[in-house]
Every structure is written in C-alpha cells, then in structure tokens.
Amino acid sequence: MQIWPDTKKESSNGCCSLTAVDDARRVAEKLGIPYYVLNFKEVFNKEVIQYFIEEYRRGRTPNPCVMCNKYVKFAELLDRALAMDFDYIATGHYAKIVEKDGRFLLEKSASLAKDQTYALYNLTQKQLARTIFPLGDYDKDQVREIARDLALTVANKPDSQEICFVEDNDYAKFIQEHSDSTVKPGDFVDSTGKILGQHKGIYHYTIGQRKGLGIALGRPLYVIDVDVVKNQVVLGDESELLADHLIARHLNWIAFASLEKPLQAAAKIRYGSREMPVEVRPLADGRVDVHFLQPQRAITPGQSIVFYDGNTVLGGGVIDEC
C-alpha cells in the first residue's frame, strides 16, 4: 500500500514506508507472484493523519494504528481486493480468526509477546470472514526462519517500532508542521488551579508524562490532565494518575452483536499494558461504563480499551473520559 505522498518525509522503519513497498516488490519477485501497489493516500490522510492531529489538538492521545486498520487495511484494501476478484486478504498481523456457531471470532496469536489483537478490535464479521492471518500460529523467530529458508531479503529486517508517518517519532513537530493553527503556550497548573509554570502547547503532552516537561519543583511531577478549553496542562503526583473508572465510546463488538447487560471481562487500556479485570455496563447513549477492580495508572482519553475473555477478543472502543 502507498499511503504517504512521495514528497513528504516518513519514518523509514514504518510498515508502509517506501522502503517497505520496495521490500514487498522484491519478495513478490522471489516468490513469483503478482505485485500491485495500491494508492490509499487520500483515505489515509483523512482517516489517520487528520484524526491524529485533531486528537492531539483536543488534548487526547490517539492510536493511529487502530484507525489505519479500521479505515485503510480492512476497509479500503479489502474492498479493492474484492473488486479485483480476490476472495481474501492476508496480512502479517499476529492474531487468529476462528469460526464458532456461525460467528467469526478474533483470538490472540500463539505468540503472546507479538499479539496484535489490541489494534484489531474494530474488525467486522464481513472483514473477519474475508481475512487470513497466516502468522497466528507462529512466533517471530519461526517466521524469520521461514523467510531465511526462502532466501527472502526481509528475513532479518528490524521490527517496525514507530508510527509510519512521523519522522524520528517527533509527534509535536509533525503536528506543528501539518496543522493550520499556531502553537499556543499556556499554563502548567496543579489540581487546585495554582499556576506552576508555562507549557509549550498542549499537544506536547500526554497523560502520565514525566519527562520533557521543562519544569522543576523539587519533586517528580506528572501530567494528570489536559484542559483544552483553558489551554492548561495539569500536573500532579503519581498517585493522582490512579483511577478505577472510565467511559468508552465508538464500541465494536466481535464476539456478539451488541452489549445488552453488564459484562465481566479482562481489559487492556493501551497496547503494552496488562489485562485487568473489569465490569462493563452499557449506557443509554451507546457508550459503556467500565469499572476496574483495581485502580489503573494513567488512563488516557483517545487510547483504545479492548475487552477479552481468555484468548478471545470480545470487542473494544475508545476511551472518552475517566
């Protein structure tokens, strides 16, 4: 897939960078299979880049990989593939799809260390029915060994670690360069409203951040809230990051059609976090009220929360407030 204008800088280690596109060409040549480059620049800009910018400008912390999967890889790519008379798409995600009682389920990869189901919770039944995850039963070392046996040039390629469209992982610089609004410095305040100093612009900060604040008061300080209306970044002690409750929106359920009654599940609130037991209650407005049995650190609006029952993904949504 080509998703980023040729004239723009990108992360060279991104999953759909120009380097990755060229790697795919060489692999296709080696395997003797047709090779196509599909242009998804417009939808990627609209649904991923602009979303990314707007969320940070609203004081939220987005997950662009989730949106790329939702709107590009498993929507535009799948639709294009079906229009070209392909029956399925296959991707390199570490996850599994199983069919049970007439419903397609998303399950964790055999390699839990590489499992990517957290970023795939938006998949629909139609998409799951037309998708293959061939790496779901392998770990990364096994996949690399297969690639070496086939003499593929990507066998020892480093894992993608950065957001593909952000050069040097500098989010603030990217937003500043691609946003119409100017940077607006404002006040650092504590939870009582006392002014502690001045910040560089709210999109430089995210909940739980400690480094790079540029302020020293003789004790560790963390970002505990971002107030867009007042253009303030609220700082506090680490204990003020703890919360046992959140509201999530934009829910997508995979294991069942909709949530009609309270649910006991395990939940992850960010990609690398541990699953924690929760109770999920449906609200009249379509959102859900989530209560954790133990307080969680740095629950962050804009990030996704994904619900599990063992290895099965029940569904997920976007953290709205906490």
N, C-alpha and C positions, 0 to 999 in steps of 0.2 A: 504494500500500500504506500502511496505517496501522499503525505498529509501536510507537509510543510513547504511553503514556497521556496523555490531554488535560491532566491535572492536573500533569504533570511538565514541567520546563524541558527544552529541547532546543537543539541548535545550529540557528540559523535558516538556515544555509547547507548543511545536511545533505541527502543525496539523497532521503530520505523524510520530511523535516520537514513540519509542517502547511502551511508556505508552499509546499513542493514539491507537496503534494497539491492545493492550490488552483491552482497553476500548471498542473498536468495537466488539471484541470477546464476551465480557460479554453482550453487547446489543443484538447481534445476538442470543445468547443463550436464553436471556429473551424473545425475540420475536419469537423464534422457527424457524429461517430462516437459510439457509446455510451460512457458513462463509469461506471465502477464503482470504489468504494473498498472494498478487501478488508482485513479486520481480521486482522492477524498478530501482535497484541501478545503473546499468550501464548507462542508459539514463539520470538519474538524475545527476550523476556525470558529464557526458559530457555536457548536455544542461543547467544545472542550476549552479552547483558548479564551473565548469571551466569557464563558462561565467561570473559568479560573480567575480571570481578572476581576470580574464583578463580585465574586465571593470574597476575595481578599479586601476589596474596597468596602465591603459591608462588614468587615471585622470578623469574617468567618474563615475557616481553614478548609479549602476544598480538596477533593481527591480526584484529580483529572483522569487517572487510570480507570476508575469506576465509570466515569462518563464516556470515555473512549470506548470501553467495552459495550456500554449501553447503546450509544448512538452511531458508532462507526463500525467496529468489528462484527457485532452481532445484529446489526440492523442494516446499514448500507452495504457492507461486504456480503452478508448473506443474501440480501435482495438482489444484488448484482450477480452473485453466483447462480441463484435460481433462474434469473433472466437469461443466463448463458447456458442453461440446461444442465447445470451441475445438480446433483442430488443432495450433497452435503458440503459443509465447510469443515476443515480440520485445522485446529490451531495448536500451538505448543504450550497451552496452559496446563499446569499441574492440577488436575481435577478429574473427576469421573462423572459419567452420566449413566444412570440405570433406569430401567422402566419397571414399575411395580403397580399392579392393579390399574393399568391403563393410564398411569400418570408418570411423566418423566421427572426424575429426581436428580439433584446435584449433590454429589458426595465428595468428601475430601480425597486428595491424592494419597496413594500408598506412601509417598514421601511427605510426611507431615512438615518437615523442615522447609519444603518448597511449595507447600499447598497454596493455591491461589484462589480458593473459593470465596474468600472475603471480597474480592473485586468482581465477582461474577454473579452476585445475588440478584441482579436485575434481569437475568435471562428468563424469557417466557417459555411456555410449553412449546410453541411453534419453533422457537430458536433451539431449544434443547433437542427437539425431535430431528433437527437438521444439522446437528453439530457432532463432531467426533473429537475427543481428546485422547489421542494415541499415547500420550506420555503419562496418563493417570496411574499406570501400574509400575512405573519406573522411578528411580531416583536419578539425580543429576549425573552422578558418576556413571551409571549404566547407560544413560543417553549419550554421554561423551564417548564412552567406549564403542557404542554402535557407530557413532559418527566417525571415529578413528578407523574402525574396521572397513567403513565405506570410503575412507580417504577423503572425507569432506573437509574443506578448508575452515569450517566453523567449529571443528571439534574442540579446540582449546580457546574459543572466543570467551572473553570475560562476561560474566553476567551483567545484564543491564541494571544499573543502580539508580539512575537519575530520571527525572521527568524529561521525556524525549525532546520537548521544545524549549527547555530552559537551559541556556548555556551556562556552564560552571555551577549549576544548581543555585544560581542567584535569583531567587523569586522576586525580591523587591526591585532589582534592576530591570528585570523583564517587564514587570507591571508598569514601572515608570516609563519605559520606552514604548509601551504599547497601549497606554491609557491617555485619553483626552484630557483628563483632569490633572491639575498640578498637585505637587506634594504639599500637604498642609500639616506642618508641625503643630503639636498640641501639648497638653499637659500629661505628665505622669501623676497619678493621684493614688492615695491609699483608699481603703474601703469606706472611710469616713468622708472622703472628698478632699482631704488635705493635699495640696499641691507638693509634689516631691521633686519635680524637675520637668524637663521638656523632652518629648519624643520626636522622632524624625518623620512620622507619618504612620498611620495605623497599620498599613499593610506590611510593615517591617516586623510585625509581632504576631505571635500566636499563643493560645492558652498553654500554660506550663513552661513557657520560655524563660530561661535564666540568663543565658549568655547573650552578649551583644546588646544589652540594654543601655550601656553608656552612662550608668548611674551607680554611685557607691554610697551606701548609707551605713556601712559598718556591719551589715548582716545580709545573708542571702535573700534576694527578692525574686519573685516570680510573677509573670503575667497571669492574673486571675480573671480578668475580663477585658473586653474591648468595647467601649461605648462610642459607636459611630455618630450618634446624634450630638454628643458633647465633644466629639473628637478627643476623647481621653482614653488612655491606657491605664487600667487599674492594676497596681502592684500589691503583693501581699506575701505573707509567709507561706511555706509549703503546705501547712495544714489547711490553708484556705482554698487549696486546689481540690480538696476532697468533697465528693458529692455522691449521693446514693440514688439519684433520680434524674431522669431526662425525658423529654418529649421528642419523638421522631416523626418525620413526615415522608411523603413520597415512598410509601411502602410497596414492596413487591413480594408476594408470597409464591413460593415454588412448590412446597410440599402439599399445599392445599389452596383452594381458590381464594379464600378470604378468612380473616380472623374474626370470629363471631363471639368468642368468650375468652376469659383470661387464660393465659398460657404460661406454663413453666418451661424454661429453656435455659440454654447457655448462650452468652453473647460476647462478641468482640467489639470494642469501640474504636479500634484502629488496626492497621494491617498487622503489626508485630505484637499486639497485646495478647495476653492470656484470655481464654474464655472464662467468664464468671457467671454464676447462677443468677437468673433474673425472673421476675414475674412481669409479663407483658399484658397490658389491658387495652382493649380497643376503645377509642374515643369517638364521639358522635361526628366529629369533623373529618374523620378518616385517618387521623394521626393515632399514635399509640403512646401510652404512658408506661414507662419502663422503670421498675424499681429493682435495685441491686441488693442482694443480701448483705454485701459488704461495701463500704464506701470506695469509690473509684477515684483515681488521681487524674486530673486534667481532662475531664470530659469536654470535648471540643466541638462546638457547633460547626456544621459544614462537613465534618467527617461522617463516615457511614457506621452504622451499627448493624451487625449481622447475627442472626439467631440460628443456633444449631441444636439438633437432637442427636447426640453422639457424632457420627461422621456425616450426618445428613444436614444439608442447609435447608432450614425452614423458610427463610426469606430475610429481608433486611430493609433498611431505609436510611434516611439522612437525619443526623442529629440536628434538631431545630432549636432546642433550648434546654437548659439544665439549671 
